[in-house]
Amino acid sequence: MAQSTRNQFFNTKKAVYLLLAATAISSVVVSFRTDAFNGVPSERKTAVAETDVAEPDSVISKKAFLQAYKVLMHPRCMNCHPKGDRPLQGDDSHIHTMNVQRGTDGKGLYAMKCSNCHQPQNTPGLHMPPGNPNWHLPPADMKMVFQGKKPRELAMTLLNQNLNGHKDHQALIEHVSKDSLVGAGWDPAEGLAHLPMSRAEFVKHFKTWLDKGAYLPEK
C-alpha cells in the first residue's frame, strides 16, 4: 500500500473514532437533560409532577365545607339552631333553663322574651348571658336546624331556599360574613368556649364551598 494511501486510511479511521466518541458524549448529555425536571433529579420527577396537579373543584368544595362545619356545629352556633323549640345553652349544649320557648318569631314566647336576659351586649360576669341587639332563634316557620345533622345533611339544609330563609348563594355569604348575630359567636360571654377559627377564616371556607360548586360531602 502506498504511503499516501496508508495515511489517508488511518486519517479516515481516526475521524470515525472521533465521530463515535463525540456521539457518545452527546448522548450522555441529552440523557442527563432528559432525566432532569426543572433541576429535580429524575427519581423525584414523578412525585413533583403529582403534587403539582390541581385538585378538582368537587374535592376543594367538600373539604371547605368540612372546615366550615366545625364552626356551624360548635355550641356558639348550634345552640341557637336546635331541633326542638327550646334553645340550647352552655358548652355542653343542654336545654335552656327557665322553660324558654322559640315562639312564632323566634324571639321567645309570652313574657319570656330573649331580650329579657340577652342584652345588646354581653352581660359582665362568669356564665352571664351573651348579648346582641337582635338575639333570637330562627322563626317557627324556618327553623334552620343544625343539631344532630351530619355534614351532608346540613349542607343540603343550607342550600335549600325553603329551609334557609330563602337565601341564594350570595345571600348566604352575606349572612355569615355580615350579620351581627352570627358575629356574636366570635364574642362569647365570659366562661364560654371560643370558636375554633376566626370569622374571616370561616367565611373563606364557606365561600369556597359555594364558589367551587357547593358540592355535598359524602356523609
C-alpha positions, 0 to 999 in steps of 0.5 A: 500500500502506498504511503499516501494511501496508508495515511489517508486510511488511518486519517479516515479511521481516526475521524470515525473514532472521533465521530463515535466518541463525540456521539457518545458524549452527546448522548450522555448529555441529552440523557442527563437533560432528559432525566432532569425536571426543572433541576429535580433529579429524575427519581423525584420527577414523578412525585413533583409532577403529582403534587403539582396537579390541581385538585378538582373543584368537587374535592376543594368544595367538600373539604371547605365545607368540612372546615366550615362545619366545625364552626356551624356545629360548635355550641356558639352556633348550634345552640341557637339552631336546635331541633326542638323549640327550646334553645340550647345553652352552655358548652355542653349544649343542654336545654335552656333553663327557665322553660324558654320557648322559640315562639312564632318569631323566634324571639321567645314566647309570652313574657319570656322574651330573649331580650329579657336576659340577652342584652345588646351586649354581653352581660359582665360576669362568669356564665352571664348571658351573651348579648346582641341587639337582635338575639333570637332563634330562627322563626317557627316557620324556618327553623334552620336546624343544625343539631344532630345533622351530619355534614351532608345533611346540613349542607343540603339544609343550607342550600335549600331556599325553603329551609334557609330563609330563602337565601341564594348563594350570595345571600348566604355569604352575606349572612355569615360574613355580615350579620351581627348575630352570627358575629356574636359567636366570635364574642362569647360571654365570659366562661364560654368556649371560643370558636375554633377559627376566626370569622374571616377564616370561616367565611373563606371556607364557606365561600369556597364551598359555594364558589367551587360548586357547593358540592355535598360531602359524602356523609 
